[in-house]
Amino acid sequence: MSRNPRLSAFTFIVVALAFANLVFGQQPLPQPIPDFGRLADPTSQTSIQFQSYDKTPLTFTSKAIYVLVPVVVTDKDGKPVTGLKKEDCHLQENGKDQAVASLENIQATTTPVPRAATPGNEVRNQTSSDATPRRLVIIALDMVNTPFEDQTRARRALISYLSENIDPDSLYQLVSVENNGLRVLHEYTEETAPLIATLKKVGSRFPTVKADPGFVQRAETTNTGPNATVPIGEDPELGTPLVGPPEFREAIARFLSESGMQEIRYEQANAVNSTLSAFQQIAERASGVPGRKSLIWITGGFPFSIDPGSASVSEGTSFAAYQHVMQLLENQLISVYPVDARGLVAAELDATTQISTRRLVTNPGLQRDMSNRLLDTLNTMRAFADMTGGRAYVNTNDTRGAIREAVQDGSSYYMLSFAADKSDRRSGWRKINVKVGDYHVRARHGYFLTQTTLDPLASAKYDIDSALRSPLDYTGLPVQIVMNPTVVSGNKRKVTFAMTVPPKVARVDSDDKNHMHVEIAYAVWTATGQDAGHKGTSYNLNLNPTQLQQIDTNGLGYGDTLDLAPGSYKLRVVVRDNLTGQIGSVSAPLELK
């Protein structure tokens, strides 16, 4: 078997670290992404209950925790304001004045961030070689929470906008969020010229959740009298008329409306999983790009509700997972711009509605409930935008204009920092308010501070599993793998690979005896997505001077040999710095004949 000369150096580093003796070996992968839960009742906003925060006091270290806040400042004409100093800003956390530690005016560049050229046997995820902030625009077409009719209109508006207004030098990432995962349509490392052609090739796979599984109310009756029977609806699947005494009309109507609730709730839970997983993967993919990013989320709504005052989420959804995803958006400086794909809604109905005028007239409570649901959807969009420093675009058919304004926000802004108030030991949402004279300010309205924020190790298994399954390369840490030539061994094929993280990337805490805690995992997936092998290794140790010098000079390395049957595979390698929570991942195709 031929050997790559680099493998020896990698193996040496691994041996130097091996005394930690914290190897998982061939153990199961981290537990699957937890079920994000389901709403209490997706048909009635009156049943929404919001979750309570963990009351356990936060445990702070002696180090200050600095919060970064991108701030867009414009004058009365909507033009960016330059030349501001930190003394011009007034910031409050939970109503208490806080000192602004720093304020930097950012002029984001549109310099391309192409994937570095590598030899045929090397694959890397590193996409940016400098710390210059880029104007990165991520456009996500939500196919999980948007009805088919509205997806079609939104897709047309998106294609129209890009074909007429796209800047060839800007960085665009285009993804679709589907029930079976995230689909990448265009990467920001690729040329933008083929983007329009890519959009036009998008298929018509638009899954959706029915908003009302009930019946279509009939307007006419069959006879009269005290014991008369009247048609009260029909099975939408079979078209069979349903009759009964008038006094049971509403009772049977409610029964029919509830008949599909189990399926609706199941689909709703899947929508929560798909939505939050997509946010996490998008954030991790963009983590290697410095600066503020704009995420334009074209959707028909969110599969959960948010209390605008407390930022709490509706019961049934995993609160820990929700907070973690929001923290990732905060950490990666992503501002979300929800764009209501339904556009202008008439009479408070949209494309999901399958109810007749007769039913609305005879059941005013139904119309009131539908109105409440619509209001909750719009409020959740606005709350999500405010929480992340974006803006919600609802009740408008100008999707192109909404995208254009969101793109402009990322071109010029300020990066503000302040120390979190450690005198407040409560976990959860902390409101912040930024004012700059009489100027218009757009900044996120708060941030989550939880024990996971203070201890990144808490979400390690969850994050690693997500990274192993994601179609996107995570870029928080630069990672490279080198594949050695395949060796035939009977009816199997042996493939040796070596992974490296560059020097001075993984954190070494000099205040804690040169403590380093890095977790490495890999999985081999078949062409059909089956697990063909996996392994995980953890290095949690205090480096001696010799080891520290080796890490600073050569970086961190890892190597292993795969023993596989002939076929098509994908090798996915993930590295997580458990002291910072940063993750890097990279994939390599394997064609074994």
Buried (B, 14 or more C-beta within 10 A) or exposed (E): EEEBEBBEBBBEBBEBBEEBEBEBEEEEBBEEBEBBBBBBBBBBBEEBEBBEBBEEEBEBEEEEBEBBBBBBBBEEEEEBBEEBEBEBBEBBBBEEEBEBBEBEBBEBBBEBBEBBEEEEEBBBBBBBEEEBBBBBBBBBBBBBBBBBBBBBBBBEBBBEBBEEEBEEEBBBBBBBBBBEBBBBBBBBBBEBEEBBEEBEEBEEEBBBBBBBBBBBBBEEEEEEEEEEBBBBBBEBEEEEEBBBBEEEBBEBBEEBBBBBBEEBBEBBBBBBBBBBBBBBBBBBBBBBBBBBBBBBBBBBBBBBBBBBEBBBBBBBBBBBBBBBBBBBBBBBBBBBBBBBBBBEBEEBBBBBBBBBEBBBEBBEEBBEBBBBBBEBBBBBBBBBBBBBBBBBBBEEEBBBBBBEBBBBBBBBBBBBBBBBBBEBEBBBBBBBBBEBEEBEBBBBBBBBBBBBBBBBBBBBBBBBBBBBBBBBBBBBBBBBBBBBEBEEEEEEBBBBBBBBBBEEBBBBBEEEEBBBBBBBBBBBBBEEEEEBBBBBBBBBBBBEEEBBEBBEEBBBBBBBEBEBEEEEBBBBBBBBBBBBBBBBBBBBEBEBE
